Amino acid sequence: MVIGANRISDASRLTTVLQCLLLVCKIFLSLNCQDLPEFFEDNMQDWMTFFRSLLQLNASTLNLTNGTNENNNATVLIEQIKSQICDNASLYASKYEPEFASYLPGFVTDVWEMLLGTSAQTKYDLLIGNAIGFLSCVISRPQHRYLFENPETLQKLCEKVILPNMHFRGK
């Protein structure tokens, strides 16, 4: 519906679909924040695959590069969806670690690659903050440090993600 052969090409309809996807991601967090419901535990593979596919969305994938107002709205929604997915993954990484452990390396890779491809513009602050929050949630647990042990990974993380996003913004 959003990507692939059956994707929606009308920007206003796509915006509506993206708004619904954002709400689904927010509801997911709300339903999972107290306890891991059996439904979500039993269907975790489907949910995590779905979330990882949404992390791959970008304006060029959806042919939203011509700058119309509807396309700009859709682009903002894509960033909000990705940001919410980072929050969802942070919840699972911190609260439901045993159940989420097999999905964690894939999410770390996807979030890492998303961060490397995201510019330091102000409009991406929430996304970058939530993505860094997810990575810091993961790296703070000793059992997951192996995902970041490569010195090259740490160097890239510092040079390309943390340092560019440490400057203060004026109003």
N, C-alpha and C positions, 0 to 999 in steps of 0.2 A: 504494500500500500504506500509506503513512504520511499522505499528503495526497491530496485529490481525492475523486472519487466512490467509489472502492474502498477508502477508508481503514478502518483497523481501529478499532473503537469500544470493544473490550474493553481496559481499561487494562493488565491483566497481559500480554496478548498484545502490546500496543503496546510495553510495556517490553522484552520480549524482542526485538522488531524493532529498537528503538532501541539496545539493547546490541549487536546484530549490526552496525548501521550504524556505531557508534562503533569497533568492531573493524575494520571495512572501512576506515574513515578512518585508523586507526593503521597498518594493514598497508600502505595506500597510501604513507604516509610512509616506512615501513621499506623498501619495495621501490624507492623513488625516491631515497633519500638519497645513495647512492653515485654513481649514474649514471642517466640518463633511459632506461629500457628502451624498446625500439622499440614494444612493445605500447601503452604509455601515451602515447607520442608520436603514434602512429597514431590513438589513440582519445581524444585530449585533449579534443576538443569534447564528447564524451559525459560524461567525468569532470567537466569544469568546469561543465557545465550541471547535472549532478547535485549537485555541491557547492554551487553557487549556490542551488539549490532548497532544500537543507538549511539554508542560512543564513536562509531565510525562515521556518523553523519557529518556532512559539511555542505556549505552552500554550493560548491561545484558539483558534488554528488547529486544534488537535487536540482541542478540547473537554475540556481538562484543568484546568478552573478550580474544581472542587468541593472540592479539598483533601484527598482521600483519600490514604493512604500510597502506593498504586500510582501515583496521579497525581503525587505529589511526586517519586517516583523517576523517572518519565518526564520531568518538568520538569528535574531535575538532569541526566539523560542528554542532553536537548536542548542544554543549555548546554555540556556536555562535547563534544558533536559539533561545535558551532559553534567552540569553542576549538580543537579538533583541525584543523578546516578552515582556521582562521587560520594554524596552524602549517604545514599543507600548502601554503597559498598563499604563505607567507613563503619556504618552500623553493624553490618554483618561481620566485618573483619574484627571489630572490637567485642561484639556481644555474642556472636554465633560462630566463633573461630573454628571449632571442630567440624561443623557442617559446611562451612564456607572454604575450608583449607584447600580443597582441590581446585577451586575456581580462582583463588587468590593470585597465583602467578600470571594468569591471563589478564586479570584486571590490572595488576601492576604494570604489565607491558602496555596494555591499551591506554591507561592513564598517562604513563610515562611518554608514550609516543604522541598522545594528544597534547601534552604540555610542551613538548619540543616543537610542535607545529602551531602553537598558539602565540600570537604576538603579545607584547606587553602593553597594549592599548588599554585605556581605562575601562572600556566596555567588557573586557574579559576578566576584570578583577575578581568577581565572585567565582567564576569558573576556576581560575588559577588558584584562588585561596582554598576552595573545596578540594581541588585535585591535590594540592600540596598537603592539605589536611589528611586526605586519605593515605598518601604515601607516608606521612609522618606517623599515622596510626599504625601502619604496617611495620615500619622500620623500628618502632619503639618496642616491639615484642621480640625477644631474643630468638624465638623459633623461626622468625621470618627474615632475620638479617642476611641469610644466605642469598636472598634475592638482590641484595645491594652490595655484596662483598667485593665484587670486581672493582679494583681501583679506578678503572676507566669509567665505570658507571657512576661512581661517586663524583669523579671530576666533572663529568657531563652534567650531573644533577646540580652541582654547585654553579658551574659556569653558565649553563644554558637555561636553568630554571630559577634557582634561588637568587643568585646575584642580580639578574635583570629585573626581578620582581621585588627587590628590597628598597627601592627608592620611594620617597614620600611624594604624595601627590598634593598639589595645591587645589583649592576649591575652584 
